[in-house]
Amino acid sequence: MTLLQYHTLIFLFTLLIFLYLYFSFKTRRSSLAINWPIFGMTPGLLWNYHCVHDYTTNILKQSGGTFMYKGPWFAKKDMLFTSDPENFNYISSTNFPNYPKGPEFREIFDILGDGIFNCETKLWELHRKTTISLFKDEEFLKVVEKTMWSNVKKKLMPVLEFMSEQGSTIDMQNIFQRLSFDGIMSLLLDYDPETLTVEFPHCKFALAITKSEEAIFSRHFFPKCCWKFLNLFKIGSEKHLADAFKLSDQLFYEFINEKREKERKADGQQAVDLTLLTGFMREYKDETGSFGNPDRFIKDTLLNLMVAGRDTTSSALTSFFYLLAKNPVAESKIREEIHEKLGMKEGEKWKQVGVKELENLVYLHGALCEALRLFPSVPVNTKLPLAEDTLPSGHRVDSSTKIMLHSYAMGRMETIWGQDCLEFKPERWISHKGGIKHVPSYKFTAFHAGPRTCLGKKISLIQMRLVAATIVYNYNVEVMEDRPLTLKASVIFQLEYGLMVKITKRNEVKVQ
């Protein structure tokens, strides 16, 4: 090849690339997702990674609710994003057996081991049956209620009272994470880590779990070879996962071993113990899981429930108070409902009320559902088809197509919720007769749908109602505007800069 021919080929190749990019921009100037040569849609995703949930939501709006994300040609990272309720219902219920989480999910969420969120078929069915049985036990539910009221009275209220007297700004997201963490650890292990105090002690384990959730989210989008390399040398985001692995092992194995030793010494003469640790050890006495280790199986079970019990409830309360601070009319209606339904009079001390009484707060329930609609605790769920299939939207999928069920986007779709979908309207959850309006789970997906519906939904709602009613009745919460509301790129809804607020005690209320 002559020098002239070589330069001519270079020129033609460059011209072709230029023309491709030019027409890509021209024909798709209204599109946020440009499919680049070699790199697919990854450049756009990386550029918008700091706001990835909103970025993918906007693409879904432009795409009619479903679109195929094309990853790099060399990485096999194509994913189908959908916010279509019919797709969601089909995948999570109608054709549920064809849509497990898949082996890649288990590899990405390796820290969860054989826990309920990571299992399929027989192990998952065992987890589901056992957990439902333990959660429905009347004596256990009494312990749940007692624990939650105790933590609100002895932990939450003193901290809020102290902060209101100091006139300090506080991070409510941090408050709710600590409150939920202390609560779930008490229910799991009868152990109080005491992270919610006015000193706000540092907890390495809780922080490691939070950071590990960000690392897990990044694994969904980056080539396996990249995060495997980081994991091998325990650097970058993968170091946080390694820390979480180590700390969770130390914590849970210590309690499991201690429990086994107590059982050995007691020789069957133990007092009634309603902790979940005791319940699972009794029910899983002969279960060794896929690792052939009974203690590992118990540990994975507890870790899964700890993550669910801490993060989902705390994130829901965070979004609730952010939205309520922006909607003072709704806040006033909740207070009016508390006075009316709970028989509270102006200036009366906040009293302990039962779970059934809290269920009568219909408007509060609607406000919590609105918060979960707009900011679901788990923004995206993943599935992987076993066999080739056609979704109700007409999209073809096969065993290599990872499906991203985008709950965050679903709450922002006009086609689902109407033109006022971005407005905070608790009224949309109240029927004409004044009761709670039923909304199908495949439309309101905060607690997922089908067989995989959240088993802790009832317990989570109990805690959310209790905490929300207590704070709304006793305090004014003013959100500080000096920090942007930015969502973390995480598998759990979290705010990058927290929710900074100023707490002031309402003058007409006497706090015990």
C-alpha positions in Angstrom: 0.0 0.0 0.0 1.4 3.4 -1.0 1.6 6.3 1.4 -1.2 8.1 -0.6 -3.5 5.1 -0.3 -2.8 4.8 3.4 -3.7 8.5 4.1 -6.8 8.1 1.9 -8.0 5.2 4.0 -7.4 7.1 7.2 -9.3 10.1 5.8 -12.3 8.0 4.7 -12.4 6.2 8.1 -12.3 9.6 9.9 -15.0 11.0 7.6 -17.3 8.0 8.3 -16.9 8.4 12.1 -17.6 12.1 11.8 -20.7 11.5 9.6 -22.0 8.8 12.1 -21.6 11.1 15.0 -23.1 14.1 13.2 -26.3 12.2 12.1 -26.5 10.5 15.5 -26.7 14.0 17.1 -29.0 15.3 14.4 -31.5 12.5 14.3 -31.5 12.0 18.1 -31.0 15.5 19.4 -34.0 15.1 21.7 -32.7 11.8 23.0 -30.6 11.4 26.1 -29.3 7.9 25.2 -26.9 7.9 22.2 -25.6 4.5 21.2 -21.9 5.2 20.5 -19.7 3.0 18.4 -17.8 0.4 20.6 -18.9 2.0 23.9 -22.7 1.8 23.4 -24.6 4.1 25.8 -22.0 3.9 28.5 -20.6 7.4 28.0 -23.9 9.0 28.6 -24.5 6.9 31.7 -21.1 7.7 33.2 -21.5 11.4 32.5 -24.9 11.3 34.4 -23.9 8.7 37.0 -24.3 11.2 39.8 -28.0 11.5 38.9 -28.5 8.1 37.3 -32.0 7.5 38.5 -33.3 10.7 37.1 -31.3 10.2 33.9 -32.8 6.8 33.2 -36.2 8.1 34.2 -36.1 10.8 31.6 -35.0 8.2 28.9 -38.0 6.0 29.9 -40.3 9.0 29.5 -39.0 9.6 26.0 -39.2 5.9 25.2 -42.8 5.2 26.2 -41.8 3.4 29.4 -39.3 0.8 28.1 -35.9 1.0 26.4 -32.9 -1.2 25.7 -29.7 0.1 27.2 -26.8 -0.9 25.0 -23.6 -1.5 26.9 -20.0 -1.7 25.4 -19.7 -4.2 22.6 -17.1 -6.1 24.5 -18.8 -6.2 27.9 -22.2 -7.9 27.3 -23.9 -5.3 29.4 -27.2 -4.8 27.5 -30.1 -4.1 29.8 -33.8 -3.6 29.3 -35.2 -0.8 31.5 -38.9 -0.7 32.0 -41.5 1.3 34.0 -44.5 -0.2 32.3 -47.0 -1.6 34.9 -48.0 -4.4 32.5 -44.4 -5.5 32.1 -44.0 -5.3 35.9 -47.1 -7.4 36.5 -46.1 -9.9 33.9 -42.6 -10.4 35.2 -43.3 -10.3 38.9 -46.6 -12.2 38.9 -48.1 -13.7 35.7 -44.9 -15.3 34.4 -43.0 -15.2 37.7 -41.3 -18.7 37.2 -39.5 -17.4 34.1 -38.0 -14.4 35.8 -35.7 -15.2 38.7 -33.0 -12.8 39.8 -30.4 -15.0 38.1 -26.8 -16.1 38.8 -25.4 -12.7 38.0 -27.6 -11.1 40.7 -26.2 -13.6 43.2 -22.7 -12.8 42.1 -23.2 -9.0 42.3 -24.9 -9.3 45.7 -22.4 -11.9 47.0 -22.4 -10.3 50.5 -26.0 -11.5 51.0 -25.0 -15.1 50.5 -27.9 -17.5 51.0 -30.3 -14.9 52.4 -33.8 -14.4 51.2 -33.0 -11.7 48.7 -30.3 -13.8 47.0 -32.0 -17.2 46.8 -34.2 -18.9 44.3 -36.4 -22.0 44.2 -36.3 -24.3 47.3 -34.1 -22.1 49.5 -36.2 -19.0 48.8 -39.4 -20.9 49.4 -38.0 -22.1 52.8 -37.0 -18.5 53.7 -40.4 -17.2 52.7 -42.4 -19.8 54.6 -40.3 -19.5 57.7 -40.1 -15.7 57.8 -43.8 -15.3 57.3 -44.5 -17.7 60.2 -42.2 -15.8 62.5 -43.4 -12.3 61.5 -47.1 -13.3 62.0 -46.5 -14.6 65.5 -48.7 -12.5 67.9 -46.1 -12.5 70.7 -43.4 -11.4 68.3 -45.6 -8.5 67.0 -46.0 -7.4 70.6 -42.2 -7.3 71.0 -42.0 -5.3 67.7 -44.4 -2.7 69.0 -42.8 -2.5 72.5 -39.3 -2.2 70.9 -40.4 0.6 68.6 -42.1 2.6 71.2 -39.2 2.2 73.5 -36.7 3.5 70.9 -39.0 6.4 70.0 -39.4 7.4 73.7 -35.8 6.7 74.9 -33.8 7.5 71.8 -35.5 9.6 69.2 -37.4 12.0 71.4 -34.4 12.9 73.7 -32.2 13.5 70.6 -34.8 15.7 68.9 -35.4 17.6 72.2 -31.7 18.2 72.6 -31.3 19.4 69.0 -34.3 21.7 69.3 -32.9 23.3 72.5 -29.5 23.8 70.8 -31.0 25.3 67.7 -28.7 23.1 65.7 -29.2 21.7 62.2 -29.2 17.9 62.0 -29.2 15.2 59.3 -32.6 13.5 59.6 -31.4 10.8 57.2 -28.7 9.9 59.7 -31.2 10.0 62.6 -33.5 7.6 60.9 -30.8 5.2 59.9 -29.5 5.0 63.4 -33.1 4.6 64.8 -33.8 1.8 62.4 -30.5 0.1 62.9 -30.9 0.0 66.7 -34.4 -1.3 66.3 -33.7 -4.1 63.9 -30.6 -5.2 65.8 -32.8 -5.5 68.9 -35.4 -7.6 67.1 -32.7 -9.8 65.5 -30.3 -10.3 68.4 -31.8 -8.6 71.5 -28.8 -6.4 71.2 -28.8 -2.6 71.3 -25.8 -1.0 69.5 -26.9 2.4 70.9 -26.0 4.4 67.8 -28.8 6.9 68.3 -27.7 9.1 71.2 -26.9 12.8 71.4 -23.2 11.9 71.0 -23.9 10.1 67.6 -21.2 7.5 68.1 -19.4 6.2 65.1 -20.5 2.7 64.0 -18.1 1.0 61.5 -20.4 -1.7 60.6 -23.4 0.5 59.7 -21.2 2.8 57.7 -19.6 -0.2 55.8 -23.1 -1.5 54.9 -24.1 1.9 53.5 -20.9 2.1 51.4 -21.2 -1.4 50.2 -24.7 -0.7 48.8 -23.1 2.0 46.6 -20.4 -0.5 45.4 -23.1 -3.1 44.6 -25.0 -0.6 42.5 -21.9 0.2 40.5 -21.4 -3.5 39.7 -24.6 -3.5 37.7 -23.2 -1.1 35.1 -19.4 -1.6 35.0 -17.8 -4.6 33.3 -17.3 -7.6 35.6 -13.5 -7.6 34.9 -13.2 -4.1 36.4 -15.0 -4.7 39.7 -13.4 -8.1 40.0 -10.0 -6.5 39.7 -10.9 -4.0 42.4 -12.3 -6.7 44.6 -9.2 -8.8 44.2 -6.9 -6.1 45.6 -9.6 -4.6 48.0 -9.3 -1.1 46.5 -11.8 1.6 45.6 -15.5 0.9 46.2 -14.8 -2.8 46.6 -12.9 -2.2 49.8 -16.1 -1.1 51.4 -17.7 -4.4 50.5 -14.7 -6.3 51.9 -15.1 -4.3 55.1 -18.8 -5.1 55.3 -18.1 -8.8 54.8 -15.6 -8.9 57.6 -17.6 -6.8 60.1 -20.8 -8.7 59.4 -19.0 -12.0 60.0 -17.6 -10.8 63.3 -20.8 -9.5 64.6 -23.3 -12.2 63.7 -21.0 -15.2 64.3 -20.3 -13.9 67.7 -24.0 -13.9 68.6 -24.6 -17.2 66.9 -21.8 -18.9 68.9 -22.9 -17.2 72.1 -26.5 -18.5 71.5 -25.3 -22.0 70.8 -23.2 -22.0 74.0 -26.2 -20.8 76.1 -28.3 -23.5 74.6 -25.7 -26.1 75.5 -25.4 -25.0 79.1 -29.2 -24.5 79.5 -29.8 -28.1 78.4 -33.4 -27.3 77.3 -34.3 -25.2 80.3 -34.3 -21.8 78.7 -36.8 -19.0 79.2 -39.0 -17.9 76.3 -36.8 -16.0 73.7 -38.6 -14.2 70.9 -35.6 -12.8 69.0 -35.4 -13.7 65.4 -32.0 -15.3 65.9 -33.6 -17.8 68.2 -36.5 -18.4 65.9 -34.3 -19.0 62.8 -31.9 -21.2 64.7 -34.8 -23.3 65.8 -36.4 -23.5 62.3 -33.2 -24.0 60.4 -31.7 -26.5 62.8 -30.7 -28.9 60.0 -30.3 -26.5 57.1 -26.7 -25.9 55.8 -27.5 -23.9 52.6 -25.4 -23.9 49.5 -22.2 -23.4 51.5 -22.7 -26.5 53.6 -22.4 -24.4 56.8 -25.4 -24.0 59.2 -23.9 -21.0 60.9 -23.2 -19.3 57.6 -26.9 -19.9 56.6 -28.2 -18.3 59.8 -25.7 -15.4 59.4 -26.8 -14.7 55.8 -30.5 -14.8 56.9 -29.9 -12.3 59.6 -27.8 -10.0 57.5 -30.5 -9.8 54.8 -33.1 -8.9 57.4 -30.8 -6.3 59.0 -30.3 -4.5 55.6 -34.0 -4.5 54.9 -35.0 -3.5 58.4 -32.5 -0.6 58.5 -32.4 0.9 55.0 -35.9 0.7 53.6 -37.7 2.2 56.6 -35.1 4.9 57.2 -35.2 6.0 53.5 -39.0 6.1 53.5 -39.0 8.4 56.5 -36.3 10.6 55.0 -38.3 11.2 51.8 -41.5 11.6 53.8 -40.2 14.5 55.9 -38.5 16.1 52.9 -41.9 16.2 51.1 -43.9 17.2 54.1 -41.6 20.2 54.7 -42.4 21.3 51.2 -46.2 20.8 51.7 -47.3 22.5 55.0 -51.0 22.0 54.1 -50.5 18.3 54.2 -48.6 18.6 57.5 -51.5 20.5 59.0 -54.0 17.8 57.9 -51.9 15.1 59.5 -52.0 17.0 62.8 -55.8 17.5 62.5 -56.2 13.8 61.9 -54.1 13.0 65.0 -56.3 15.2 67.1 -59.5 13.7 65.7 -58.6 10.0 65.4 -56.4 9.6 68.4 -58.4 11.9 70.7 -55.4 14.2 71.3 -56.2 17.7 72.5 -54.1 20.9 71.9 -51.3 21.1 74.5 -51.7 17.5 75.6 -48.6 15.4 76.1 -47.9 12.9 73.3 -49.1 9.5 74.5 -48.4 5.9 73.6 -51.1 4.6 71.3 -51.6 1.1 69.9 -50.9 -0.2 66.4 -54.6 -0.4 65.6 -55.1 3.2 66.6 -52.3 4.3 64.3 -53.9 2.4 61.4 -56.9 4.8 61.7 -54.6 7.6 60.5 -55.7 7.4 56.8 -54.3 10.7 55.7 -50.9 9.9 57.3 -51.0 6.5 55.5 -51.6 8.3 52.2 -48.8 10.7 52.8 -46.4 7.8 53.5 -47.5 6.1 50.3 -46.9 9.3 48.4 -43.4 9.5 49.7 -42.8 5.8 48.7 -44.3 6.4 45.3 -42.0 9.3 44.5 -39.0 7.9 46.3 -39.2 4.1 46.6 -36.7 2.6 49.0 -35.4 0.3 46.3 -35.4 2.4 43.1 -34.6 -0.5 40.8 -35.1 -4.3 40.9 -33.4 -6.7 38.5 -34.6 -9.9 36.8 -33.1 -12.3 34.3 -35.3 -14.5 32.0 -34.8 -18.2 32.0 -36.2 -18.6 28.5 -36.9 -16.3 25.5 -40.1 -14.3 25.9 -42.1 -11.4 24.7 -43.2 -8.7 27.2 -46.6 -7.1 27.1 -44.9 -4.0 25.7 -43.8 -6.1 22.7 -40.1 -6.2 23.6 -38.3 -9.5 23.1 -36.0 -10.8 25.9 -33.8 -13.8 26.3 -31.6 -15.4 28.9 -28.9 -12.8 28.3 -31.2 -9.8 28.8 -31.0 -8.3 32.3 -34.3 -6.5 33.0 -34.3 -3.4 35.3 -37.7 -2.9 36.9 -37.6 0.9 37.5 -39.9 1.7 40.4 -38.4 5.2 40.8 -39.4 6.0 37.2 -42.9 4.5 37.6 -43.8 7.0 40.3 -43.0 9.8 37.8 -44.9 8.7 34.8 -47.9 10.8 33.7 -49.3 7.8 31.9 -49.6 6.0 35.2 -50.4 8.7 37.8 -51.7 11.6 35.7 -50.3 15.0 34.9 -49.9 15.8 38.6 -47.6 12.8 39.0 -44.8 15.0 40.4 -47.1 16.6 43.0 -47.3 15.3 46.6 -51.0 14.5 47.0 -51.9 12.2 49.9 -55.5 12.5 48.7 -54.8 10.2 45.8 -54.7 7.3 48.3 -58.0 8.1 50.0 -61.3 6.6 48.7 -64.6 8.6 48.3 -65.8 7.0 51.5 -62.7 8.2 53.4 -60.9 4.9 53.6 -57.6 3.7 52.1 -57.8 3.3 48.4 -56.5 0.1 47.0 -53.8 0.5 44.3 -52.4 -2.6 42.6 -48.9 -3.6 43.7 -47.7 -3.6 40.0 -48.6 0.1 39.8 -47.4 1.0 43.3 -44.2 -1.0 43.5 -42.5 0.3 46.6 -43.0 -3.1 48.3 -42.5 -5.0 45.0 -45.3 -7.4 43.8 -46.2 -11.0 43.3 -44.5 -13.8 45.3 -41.5 -11.5 46.0 -43.7 -8.9 47.8 -41.9 -7.5 50.9 -42.5 -9.8 53.9 -41.8 -6.9 56.3 -44.3 -4.5 54.8 -46.6 -4.6 57.9 -43.7 -4.1 60.4 -42.3 -1.3 58.2 -45.6 0.5 58.1 -46.0 0.2 61.9 -42.7 1.9 62.4 -43.2 4.6 59.8 -46.6 5.5 61.2 -45.3 5.6 64.8 -42.2 7.7 64.0 -44.0 10.1 61.6 -46.9 10.8 63.9 -44.6 11.3 66.9 -42.5 13.9 65.1 -45.3 15.7 63.3 -47.3 16.1 66.5 -44.4 17.4 68.6 -42.1 19.3 66.3 -41.8 21.5 63.2 -39.2 20.3 60.7 -37.6 22.9 58.5 -35.5 21.6 55.6 -32.3 23.6 55.0 -31.9 24.7 51.4 -28.1 25.0 51.4 -27.6 21.5 50.1 -29.0 20.1 46.9 -31.4 17.1 46.9 -29.1 14.6 45.1 -29.8 10.8 45.2 -26.8 8.5 45.7 -26.1 6.0 43.0 -27.0 3.1 45.3 -29.3 0.1 45.4 -31.1 1.8 48.3 -32.7 5.3 48.1 -30.3 7.6 50.0 -29.5 11.3 49.7 -25.9 12.1 48.8 -25.7 15.1 51.3 -28.3 13.9 53.8 -31.4 15.7 54.8 -30.3 18.7 56.8 -33.1 20.2 58.9 -33.8 22.5 61.8 -36.0 21.0 64.5 -38.2 23.3 66.7 -40.6 22.2 69.4 -44.2 23.2 68.7 -45.2 25.7 71.4 -48.6 24.2 72.2 -47.2 20.7 72.9 -45.6 19.5 76.1 -43.0 16.9 75.5 -42.4 14.3 78.2 
